[in-house]
Structures are given as C-alpha cells and as structure tokens.
Amino acid sequence: MAEAFDPAEYAPIAAAAIALPLPPEDLGGVIAAFAVLARVAAPLMAFALPEDIVAAAVFTPDDGSAS
C-alpha cells in the first residue's frame, strides 16, 4: 500500500528538485493547492488497472524535414 501523500513535505522537495524558487510567503498556498489536487486525484489513483493493459503510443511531432 502506498504511503499517504503529504503536500507539506512534497512541495519544498519538488520545488528544489526543479530549481524553482519557492518564497516562504507562498509556501502555504502551494501546499494548499497540492492538498486539493491530491484529494481530487485520490479516486483516480485508487482505480486499479489490469496488468496486461497496453500503453498508448507517444506522439512525437515531425519537423517536416523527412522525405
């Protein structure tokens, strides 16, 4: 079973991982936003997918140079 998501722990670590400055005065709002996102995503994340499911192909745009 997966660990519970803690937005207060996640937000500063994620910001640091992508070198995103996160001013202390904005931290509370970011944590609140991630808490809402986690709550909304919970039912989707709880939905089990079959093991034999095939992922969709990844679209890679062409620059038009191919003949």
Secondary structure as GFF3:
##gff-version 3
##sequence-region A 1 67
A	DSSP	alpha_helix	7	17	.	.	.	ID=ss1
A	DSSP	alpha_helix	24	46	.	.	.	ID=ss2
###
